[in-house]
């Protein structure tokens, strides 16, 4: 699968790169994608929810009425869940929502996500670029040149580039990662995936195992 290489002005450089069919041309595995996205979203949860149960309520421990002879149900504690101000029954407790997935499955999910975007012509390959200093204005100009200013975009760089990253950080529809930071969720959440030339080798090495 050959794809034209564009410059940051959106113009064809006249060069083409070969995309590996082992990474960008496989049959997508929907269940692997589901599990990897589920894990990603689960890891975003803090899990700090907490409701007060009867042991956490501050209140008297005396028996509120005698056991027999009142004509009503027996009751021992004012902190009982059946009374107003009492504890909650089986309320949420702090916990971790994370769960384990095998590396091979996560690798399959990422390849499936990239293959879906490649099949839908949502992959763009650009030549490597850099800014002299962080500049959101310059990054917006790149987005406009690639017709991405009104779309969600994911930029995959060959290595960490603080100037490009900081230039995009204030834009909610754009995300910049290096080739080791690709996630299934971020790939599928983007309308366009913009891959730099230097990142292709790293992507192939990471996902072709």
Secondary structure in CASP SS format (residue, H / E / C, confidence):
PFRMAT SS
TARGET T0000
AUTHOR 0000-0000-0000
METHOD secondary structure of the structure
MODEL  1
X C 1.00
X E 1.00
X E 1.00
X E 1.00
X E 1.00
X E 1.00
X C 1.00
X C 1.00
X C 1.00
X C 1.00
X C 1.00
X E 1.00
X E 1.00
X E 1.00
X E 1.00
X E 1.00
X E 1.00
X E 1.00
X C 1.00
X C 1.00
X H 1.00
X H 1.00
X H 1.00
X H 1.00
X C 1.00
X C 1.00
X C 1.00
X C 1.00
X C 1.00
X H 1.00
X H 1.00
X H 1.00
X H 1.00
X H 1.00
X H 1.00
X H 1.00
X H 1.00
X H 1.00
X H 1.00
X H 1.00
X H 1.00
X H 1.00
X H 1.00
X C 1.00
X C 1.00
X C 1.00
X C 1.00
X C 1.00
X C 1.00
X C 1.00
X C 1.00
X C 1.00
X C 1.00
X H 1.00
X H 1.00
X H 1.00
X C 1.00
X C 1.00
X C 1.00
X C 1.00
X C 1.00
X C 1.00
X C 1.00
X C 1.00
X C 1.00
X C 1.00
X C 1.00
X C 1.00
X C 1.00
X C 1.00
X C 1.00
X C 1.00
X C 1.00
X C 1.00
X C 1.00
X C 1.00
X C 1.00
X C 1.00
X C 1.00
X C 1.00
X C 1.00
X C 1.00
X C 1.00
X C 1.00
X C 1.00
X C 1.00
X C 1.00
X C 1.00
X C 1.00
X C 1.00
X C 1.00
X C 1.00
X C 1.00
X C 1.00
X C 1.00
X C 1.00
X C 1.00
X C 1.00
X C 1.00
X C 1.00
X C 1.00
X C 1.00
X H 1.00
X H 1.00
X H 1.00
X H 1.00
X H 1.00
X H 1.00
X H 1.00
X H 1.00
X H 1.00
X H 1.00
X H 1.00
X H 1.00
X H 1.00
X H 1.00
X H 1.00
X H 1.00
X H 1.00
X C 1.00
X C 1.00
X C 1.00
X E 1.00
X E 1.00
X E 1.00
X E 1.00
X C 1.00
X C 1.00
X C 1.00
X C 1.00
X C 1.00
X C 1.00
X C 1.00
X C 1.00
X C 1.00
X H 1.00
X H 1.00
X H 1.00
X H 1.00
X H 1.00
X H 1.00
X H 1.00
X H 1.00
X H 1.00
X H 1.00
X C 1.00
X C 1.00
X C 1.00
X C 1.00
X C 1.00
X C 1.00
X C 1.00
X E 1.00
X E 1.00
X E 1.00
X E 1.00
X E 1.00
X C 1.00
X C 1.00
X C 1.00
X C 1.00
X H 1.00
X H 1.00
X H 1.00
X H 1.00
X H 1.00
X H 1.00
X H 1.00
X C 1.00
X C 1.00
X C 1.00
X C 1.00
X C 1.00
X E 1.00
X E 1.00
X E 1.00
X E 1.00
X E 1.00
X C 1.00
X C 1.00
X C 1.00
X C 1.00
X C 1.00
X H 1.00
X H 1.00
X H 1.00
X H 1.00
X H 1.00
X H 1.00
X C 1.00
X C 1.00
X E 1.00
X E 1.00
X E 1.00
X E 1.00
X E 1.00
X H 1.00
X H 1.00
X H 1.00
X H 1.00
X H 1.00
X H 1.00
X H 1.00
X H 1.00
X H 1.00
X H 1.00
X H 1.00
X C 1.00
X C 1.00
END
